[in-house]
C-alpha cells in the first residue's frame, strides 16, 4: 500500500518587537505612546536590516527551502507583516 501522506514543514518564530519605523504615520497615538521608548531611533534602515537578517535565517529552515507554513508573533501591524 502506498503512503499518500504529505509532509509539511511548519515553523513558529518570535520576531521580537518587529515594529514599523518610529515615524510610521498610521500608528495609533495610544500605541505610539506605549511603545515610544522601544521606537526611539528605530529607522527604516534598521527595520530593513532586521528584516534581511530574519529572512536569511528563516529561508535556511527546511534544508534551504524555508517553511511551508510560518507562524509569527511580536509583529506590530500588517504593514510590517507584509514587508
C-alpha positions, 0 to 999 in steps of 0.5 A, a space after each residue: 500500500 502506498 503512503 499518500 501522506 504529505 509532509 509539511 514543514 511548519 515553523 513558529 518564530 518570535 520576531 521580537 518587537 518587529 515594529 514599523 519605523 518610529 515615524 510610521 504615520 498610521 500608528 495609533 497615538 495610544 500605541 505610539 505612546 506605549 511603545 515610544 521608548 522601544 521606537 526611539 531611533 528605530 529607522 527604516 534602515 534598521 527595520 530593513 536590516 532586521 528584516 534581511 537578517 530574519 529572512 536569511 535565517 528563516 529561508 535556511 529552515 527546511 534544508 534551504 527551502 524555508 517553511 511551508 507554513 510560518 507562524 509569527 508573533 511580536 509583529 506590530 501591524 500588517 504593514 510590517 507583516 507584509 514587508 
